[in-house]
């Protein structure tokens, strides 16, 4: 293998690593976004399920 072939092979390997890294980062971004949306939806739904505050039970 010549120096040029070796350099080209290393560039291809680095490009593959970078592509995998970018794909992983994109997956993490999507998962964070989904988690955020789900958490906010759950918080909104739980707020509507609560009883409205009328007065504390110790007030007669």
N, C-alpha and C positions, 0 to 999 in steps of 0.2 A: 504494500500500500504506500502510495507516495504521500508527501506532506500535504499536497492539495486535496487528495482523497480523504486523508485523515481530518483536515480542517473542515471539509464539507460534511463529513460524517458527524463531527462534533457540533457543527451549526444545526444540522437536522435534529440531533438529540436535544440540543438546547431549545430549539423551536418547539419540539414535542413537549418538553417540560413546561415551557411557557404556556402553551395551549392548554395543557391539563390544569395548570394553576389557574388560568383565567376561567376555565369551565367550572372549577371548584368554587372560585370566588363568586361567580354568577349564581351557582346553586345556593350558596350561603345567603346571598342577597335575596333571592326569591323566598327562601325559607324564613328569613327574618321578616320580610314583608307579609307573608302569609300569617306568621305568628302574631304580628302587630294587628293585622286586620281582624283576626279571630279574637284576640284579647279585647280589642275595642268593641266588637260586636257583643261579646259576652258581657262586658261591663254595661253596655247600653241596655241589653235585655234584662239584666239583673236589677237595674235601676227602675225599670217599669214594673217589675214584679213585686217591688216593695210596697208595703202599706203606706199611704200618705201619713205624715206626722200630724196628729190631731192635738193631743196633749198627753203628758206623761201619766202613767197609771196612778201615781201618788197624789195627783190633784183631784179633788172631789168636786 
